[in-house]
Amino acid sequence: MNPMKATFRLYLAVVLRAVVFFYLLGLLGNLIGALYIFGKDGVWYFQSDALFVALRFSLIYGFFTGSGLWIFAKMEEIKRRKKK
């Protein structure tokens, strides 16, 4: 199997996947917290504000995580090219 080249298209795909992953992770954490509070106090504490907060943090964390992964892939590609 040939390794993929670290192109700009791959960069966009990695960043987008990281943003979606962190968004879903944030929503899951908010849902688990709301379920815990509901079980303990009987009050459903899942607000729409949590959606925007999760989106904001997922954009930040997803961008930096995706960029870091792409940079490491680019470094590996350069190492492979130098070995040949």
C-alpha positions, 0 to 999 in steps of 0.5 A: 500500500502506497502512503498518501501524500500530504497535500492541501486537500488532505489537510482540509480533510484531516482538519474537518474530521478533527473538528467533527470529532471534537464537536461530537465529543463535546456534545456527548460530554454535555449529554452525559452531564445532563443525564447525570444531573437529571438522575441526581436532581430530576432537572434536565440541564441541557441548554442550546448554549451548549451547542455553540460552546461545543462548536467554538471549542471544536473549531479551535481544538480541531484546527490545531489537532488537524494541523499538527497531524498534517505537519507530522504527515508532511515531515514523514513524507519528507523523511521518506523522500530523503531515504530514496 
